[in-house]
Amino acid sequence: MPEHPQHVKLRWVERVSRLMDSQFRLPGTHFRFGLDPLLNLIPVIGDLSGFAVSAALVITMAKYGVSRKVLILMVINVLADALIGVIPFIGQVFDFVYKANDRNIRLLKAHYEEGKHQGSGNGILLLLLILFLVFVFALAFIAWWLVRWLFSLL
């Protein structure tokens, strides 16, 4: 099956993604890693630089006409990588495993080559909104419960 013309134009994005997430292999294993988890060992600067590269890749892919659904999934990958990546130790381990850029390239290929992930992505946005509201209400309930408990101690 011939490659989609847009995918051919985005080959450099794939190379940068590989450099960031899976360029190197641990000798004697199948485990691959890139510059992103190494950069993230530098507090703040590493996290910001990895996020900037990932965001630039997503913006570039968006310019080449991916569906809104693919774009939403890509942004979720980048945000998950950035938000969990800032947690000390857990974030460093997560960066070696999650590989948001490689995930986004797989989404891009599935979109162009297999016609997957078409549509508006409204269902994903609704799900995220519901999860966010559940999270906010859970936090509010826990805060209310803690305040009530603290006042009961007085």
C-alpha positions in Angstrom: 0.0 0.0 0.0 1.5 3.4 -1.0 2.2 5.9 1.8 -0.2 8.8 2.2 1.4 12.0 0.7 1.0 13.8 4.0 2.9 11.1 5.9 5.8 11.5 3.4 5.9 15.2 4.2 6.0 14.5 7.9 8.9 12.0 7.8 11.2 14.5 9.7 8.6 14.6 12.5 9.0 10.8 12.8 12.8 11.2 13.0 12.6 13.8 15.8 10.0 11.7 17.6 12.3 8.7 17.4 15.3 10.8 18.7 13.2 12.0 21.7 11.6 8.6 22.6 13.4 5.5 21.2 16.7 6.3 19.4 18.9 4.3 21.8 18.7 0.7 22.9 19.9 -0.7 26.2 22.6 -3.3 25.2 21.3 -6.9 25.5 17.7 -5.9 25.8 14.8 -4.7 23.6 14.3 -1.6 25.8 14.6 1.6 23.9 14.8 5.2 25.1 15.5 8.6 23.7 16.6 12.0 24.7 13.4 13.0 26.4 13.8 10.9 29.6 17.5 11.9 29.8 16.6 15.6 29.5 14.0 15.2 32.2 16.7 14.3 34.6 17.5 18.1 34.6 14.8 19.7 36.8 12.4 22.1 35.2 14.6 22.8 32.1 14.4 19.1 31.0 10.7 18.9 31.5 10.1 22.2 29.6 12.3 21.3 26.7 10.7 17.9 26.2 7.2 19.5 26.4 8.3 22.1 23.9 9.5 19.6 21.4 6.4 17.4 21.8 4.1 20.4 21.5 6.0 21.6 18.3 5.6 18.1 16.8 1.8 18.1 17.5 1.4 21.6 16.1 3.3 20.6 13.0 1.1 17.4 12.6 -2.0 19.6 13.0 -0.9 21.9 10.2 -0.9 18.9 7.9 -4.6 18.2 8.4 -5.1 15.4 10.9 -8.6 14.9 12.2 -9.7 16.7 15.3 -10.0 13.4 17.1 -6.3 12.5 16.4 -5.3 16.0 17.5 -7.1 15.6 20.8 -5.5 12.2 21.4 -2.1 13.6 20.6 -2.6 16.5 23.0 -3.7 14.1 25.7 -0.5 12.1 25.2 1.7 15.2 25.5 -0.2 16.5 28.5 0.0 13.1 30.3 3.7 13.0 29.6 4.2 16.5 30.9 2.0 16.3 33.9 3.2 13.0 35.2 6.8 13.8 34.1 7.1 16.6 36.6 6.5 14.2 39.6 9.9 13.4 41.1 11.2 9.9 40.5 7.8 8.6 39.2 8.0 11.1 36.4 11.5 10.0 35.4 10.4 6.3 35.3 7.2 7.3 33.4 9.3 9.2 30.7 11.3 6.0 30.0 8.2 4.0 29.5 5.3 6.2 28.1 7.0 7.7 25.0 4.3 10.2 24.0 6.0 11.2 20.7 6.1 7.6 19.5 2.5 7.1 20.5 1.6 10.2 18.5 3.5 8.9 15.4 1.5 5.7 15.7 -1.7 7.7 15.8 -0.6 9.7 12.8 0.2 6.5 10.8 -3.1 4.9 11.8 -4.9 8.0 10.7 -3.3 8.4 7.3 -2.6 4.7 6.4 -5.5 2.9 7.9 -8.1 5.7 8.0 -8.5 5.3 11.8 -9.4 8.0 14.3 -11.7 10.0 12.1 -14.2 12.5 13.4 -14.6 15.4 15.7 -13.4 13.8 19.0 -16.4 15.3 20.9 -16.9 12.0 22.7 -13.3 12.2 24.0 -13.8 15.8 25.1 -17.1 14.9 26.9 -15.4 12.0 28.7 -12.5 14.3 29.8 -15.0 16.9 31.0 -16.9 14.3 33.0 -13.7 12.9 34.5 -12.5 16.4 35.4 -15.9 17.2 37.1 -15.8 13.9 39.0 -12.2 14.7 40.1 -13.2 18.3 41.2 -16.3 17.0 43.1 -14.2 14.3 44.8 -11.6 16.8 45.9 -14.4 19.1 47.2 -16.0 16.3 49.1 -12.6 15.2 50.6 -11.9 18.9 51.6 -15.4 19.2 53.1 -15.0 15.9 55.0 -11.5 17.0 56.3 -12.8 20.4 57.5 -15.8 18.7 59.2 -13.5 16.2 60.8 -11.1 18.9 62.0 -14.0 20.9 63.5 -15.2 17.8 65.3 -11.8 17.5 67.0 -12.3 21.0 68.5 
